[in-house]
Amino acid sequence: MSNVNFLEKLLDVVAVEWKPLGLLGELVRGNGLQKKDFTETGVPAIHYGQIYTYYGLSTKKTKSFVSPELAKQLKKVNTGDVVITNTSENLEDVGKALVYFGEQQAVTGGHATIFKPGNYILGKYFVYFTQAKNFPQKKENMQKAQKLLMCQLRTSQKIKIPIPCPANPEKSLEIQAEIVRILDAMTAHTAELTARNKQYNYYRDKFLSFEDEEVEWKATEDVFEIFAGGDVPKDEFSESQTDYYNIPILSNEIDGKALYGWTNKAKIENPILTVSARGTIGWTSYRTQPFFPIVRLIVLTPKININLKYAYYFMKTIEKDYKVAESGIPQLTKPMIKDIKIPIPYSDNKDKSLKEQARIVAILDKFDALTTSLTEGLPREIELRQKQYAHYRDLLLSFPKPETV
């Protein structure tokens, strides 16, 4: 059965009852457990803070452990149980949930509640529901203690969860399992795309590290002329492309968003690199067509014989390394770029250097193509998959809610 057919059948035919979480299983408040209690080995332990920063929606293994002696004093987490955060400095993270599938019993501590599902609900189904847009965003009875937001146990018990086919627990669990299966598949696909992106970045950076090779690191100002874009040519400007105004005006934005308008005379005629000075600071683009750069876009024009695509690939490896002042409006300036070192292989032999640069570019181009183009395809695919996942997650869990609820 396709996802769409299943979805239509689920939403159109299956009866749904919204039940308080407290009636669907047991809620147990955690106790104790501080980071100083962690050990290298021992009993698996889930710290509430790690649910924000380390875990996804489920896990078979824990990041941390505690001694068997301490574990005896802490609340127990069995396979299939859900650990829910009670405390955060922001509302979004309060109620963040993790289902535990480990074979060995785990423990958790304070600022966490354990939900032990009964016979009417799957833990993973509940966790996915907490991610959906129709999960109560306005947590009732929130109490503010200094900077912390806290969700009380009595509040969690009242949260209502949609249970499909409530009169038939076996059928209900089958439907919940199918919802989980669909969302798991979408989550896995998005994770695979993200992993491919990270893999590409790793190999690109490795190729351009030159740890054991003959290379000279030259300052950017010795390799490129560096200048910032100018003001918009107001006297020769059009918001849309025409036969007369056919030269793009580019800003510091990314990809298609960089197009500001059109003019009739290019300021840049030859292939160059651009670096965003505001917004996504450091974002580097490889440009081969004539254009007119405007403020907050830094232009790098080669002043030595260098493979521009090679320089582009290297500049992509340092996009997040720029040291920008946090006070005021963050901005990248020419002085911040000019001293950055660019590796030039075999700099004393021009032909050999260009040949090596071309070899590296050829390899990275192929890798880039295999990952559906780092600069356009892959991040866009990830974004689309994430949106698709969120859409189906919300649709799968958008059961009609009674007006009295």
N, C-alpha and C positions, 0 to 999 in steps of 0.2 A: 504494500500500500504506500502511495506517495505521501510526502509530508503534507501536501495541500489537501489531498482527499481525507487523510486522517484528521487534519485540522478542521475541515468542514464538518465531518462527522462528529467530532468532539464538541464543537461549539453549537451545532444545530440540534443534536439529538440527545446528548448526555445531560441528565439532571445534575444539578450542582447545589450543594449546601455549604454555606459559609459557617465554619465552626471555630470557636475560640481555641487558640493554641493550647490553652490549659486543659482542654478536654481531649486533645489529640495525643497527648503524651505527658510525661513527667518533666517538670522544670526544676532543676537543681542549681542553687547558687554556689559558685566556686568560692574557695577560701585560700588565703595564703599565697605562696609562690612568688618569689622575687627573682630578678635576673641573677642575683648573687648566689642563688640556690642551684644554678645549672651545673651539671657535671658532664664529662666527656662521654660517659656511657651510663647505663642504668635504665630507669623506667622512662618511657616516652612522656614528654611534657609539652603542653600547648600553652604558651603565654599569650594573653589577650592582645598585647602589642604586636605580636608576630602575625596576627590575623589581618592587620592593616598592611603590614610591610613585606611579608614573606610568602604567605600562602595564597593560593587561588581559592576556588570554591570547595575543593576537596583535597584530601591527602591520605596516603598510606603510611607515610613516614613523617616523624616529627623532626624539627630542626634541633630541638633541645632535649635534655634528659635531666632527671634528678635521682638522688640516691633512693634505694628501696625504703630506707628508714623514713625519709621525708614523704615519700609517696603514700605511705600508710595514713598520713594525716590529711591528705588532699582528696578532693572529689574525683571520682573515677569517670573516665570517658571510654565507653565500649565501642566496638566497631558499629557503624551506623548512627552513632550519636552525633548531635550537632552542637558545636561550641559557638555561643553568641556573645559578642562584645556588649558590655553594659555602659562603657565610658569612652568618651572622646572629647576633643576640643572642638569638633565640628559635628553638626547634626547628621551629615551623610554617613559617617562611619559608625554612629551608634546603631547597634543592631546588625552589624556585619557578621555574617555567619560562615562557618566552616564545618563540613561533614567529615568525620574521621572514619577511614576504612582500614586502619591498621589491624594486624592480627594480634598484636600484643596490647593489652589494656593500657591506656594512657591516663594522665591526670591533668587537671587544669587548676587555676587559682582564682584569686579575687578579680573583680572587674569583668567576670565572665559568667555566663549562665549555660548550663548543659541542658539541651533538649533531648530527651530520650523518647523517640517516636513510639507510639502504640501501634495498634493493628490497622489504623485507618490512613496512615500517611508514611511516605518515604522521606527520610532525612534529606536526600539530595533534591527531591521535589520542593521541599520547604525552602532550602537554600536558594534554589532558582527563583522561587517566588519573592524572596527578599530582594532580588535584583531587579524585579519588574517595576515598571513605572506606576502600576496601581498598588504597589506595596505602600502602606501608610507612610508618607514622607513627613507628615507632621506628627511626631511621636507625642502621645498624650502624657500628661503629668510629668513632663520633663522637669527635672530639678537642676538648678545651676549651683555648683559649688566652686567658687572662685572662677577659673576658666573652663572647668570641666562640665560637660553635659552628661547626665546620668539617666539611664532607663531602669526603672524599678521592676522587680520581679512581677509585682501585681499588674504592671502595665503590659508586660510581655504576655501574660496569661490571657489578656483580653483581645490580643491581636487576632483578627479573624482570617482564616485561610480557606480558600475554595476547595472543597472536596468533591470531585466528580463521582457520580454513581454511589452516593452514600449508603444506599440500601443494600448494596452488594460489595462488601469490603474487598473480596478477591478481584472483582472486575475493576474496582476503584484503583487498586494498587497496580493492575495491569496498565490502566490508562496513565497513571502517574509515571510508571516506568517507561512508557512510550514517549511521553513528554521529555523525560530526562534523557532518553536515548537520542532524540532529535537535537536537543540543545547541547548535549555532549559532543555530538558529531560536528556541530557548527563551531563549538569552542575549540575542538581539536584542529579544525581546518585553519581557523584564525591563528592559533598558536603555531601551526606549521609554517604559515607565511611569515610570521614574526621571527621564527627561528631561522628561516632562510635569509631574512634580512640581516640578522645578527651574524650569520655565517659568512655572508658576503663581506660585511664590514671587517670581520676578523681577518679574512684572507687578503683583502685589499690593504689593510694596515700592515699585515705581516710582509707583504710584497714590498712595501715602501719604507720599511724600517732600516734596511741596509746595515744590519748588525755586524756582518762579517765581510762586507764588500768594500771595494775601493770607491770612495765617494767623498765629495767636497760639499759641505753645507754652506750655501751662500745666502746672504741676507736678501729678503724679498726685494728691497730697493735696488739691489745689484742685478736682479733678474728682470724686474718690471718697472715701468713708469707707473706711478700710483697717483691717481687723482679722483676726486669726488665729482659726482654729477652736478649739473647746474640747475638753474631755475627753469620752470616750464616755459617754452617759447610761446608766450601768450598771443603774439601777433600772427603766429603761424601754427595754429592749433585746431584740431578737430577731435570730437569725442568718438567719431566713427571713421572708418577707413574709406577714402575716396581715391579716385585716380590721381588727384593732386596731392592729397595728404595720405601717403602710403608708407611712411617711415614710422615704426612703432616708437613710442616714448615709454621707457621702462623705469619702474620704481624699485624700491627695495623689497617688494613682496615676492612670494614664491610662485614659480611656474606661471600659469595663466593669469593669476592675480597681479602679476607685476606690470601688466599692460595698463598704462595710465591714459593713453590717448594716441593721437597720430599727428605727425608734422610732415614737412616737405623736404627737410634736409637732415641727413645723418651726421652725427658728431663722431660716431665710430663706424669705420668702413670695414675694418679687417677683424678676423677672429680674435677674441680677447676673453678674459675672465672677469666676472663681476662678483663682488662680495657685499652682502646686505649689512648696512651700518646700523639699522634700527629694526625693530620687530624680531624676526628670526635672525639674530645677530650672528654673522659669520657664514651664513648660507652662501655657498659658492655655486655659480652657474657658468657653464661653458657656452659661449655665444659665438655663432658663426655668421649671422646676418647683420647688415647695417641697422643701427638704432640710435636713439638719442637718450642718454642717461640723465636722470634728474637727481636732486638732492637725496641724501641718505643711501645712495648706491655708489660704492667704490669700484673704480675700474682699474684693472691690471693689464697693461699693454706690454708685451715682451720687448725687452731691450737687448737680449742676447738670443742666440740661436738655440731655442729650446722647443721640444715637442709640447705644444700647449695642452694637449689632452693629458699628457703625463703630469704636467703641473696642476691641472684640474683635479686629477685623482688624488694627488698629494694634499691639495688644499681641502678636499673633502674629509681627509683624516683628522684635520685639526679644527673643524668647524666649531666644536664645543670647548675648545681650549683657550679662547680669547679671554683675557682678564679685563673685564669691564666694570667700572665703578658702579656700585649698587645705589648710591645716593643720586637723586635727581632722575632724569630720564636716561636709561642705559643706552649708550651709543658707542659704536666702533669708529675710531678715527685713523687717519693715515699714520700718525706716529706709532699707533698700536700694531700696525701691520708691517711697517718697513723693516723691522729687525728680525722678523720671523725667518727661521732658517729653512731653506729648501734644499733637499739632497740632489746633487748633480753627479751621476755616476761617471767615472772616467773623465773628469773635467779637463784633464790635460790632453785628451784625444777627442776632438770634436766629432769625428765620424763614428768612433766607437761609442761615444756617449749617446749620440742620437740613435744609434742602432739598438743600444740597450734600453733606452727610453721607449722606442717603438715596440720592442719585444714585450716590455711590461704592459704597455697600453693594449697590445693585441690580446694578451692573456686576460686582463681586466675587462676588456670589451666583451670577450666571450662569456666570462663569468657574469657580467652585467646582464647580458642577453638571457642567460640561463635562469636568472632570478627575476626575469620579466622587467628589467630596467629599474635600477635603484632609484633614479631621480624622478621617474614618473609612474611606471606600472605597479611595482610592488607596494609602496606605501598606499597608493590609491586602491589597490586590491584589498589590502588590509583594512583600510577605512571602509570600503564597501562591504566587506565581510562582517565587520563589526556592526555596521548599521543594519545589515541583513539579520545578523544574530539578534540584535536588540529588538528589531521589528517582530521576528517570529517568537522570541521569548515573551514579549509583551502580549502578542496575539494569542499565543498558546495559553497564557495565564490570565487573559482578559475575560473571565467568566462574569456574566451579568450579576450585579450585586443588588440585593433587595433594597428598596428605598428605606426600610426601617433600620438597616445596618449602618 
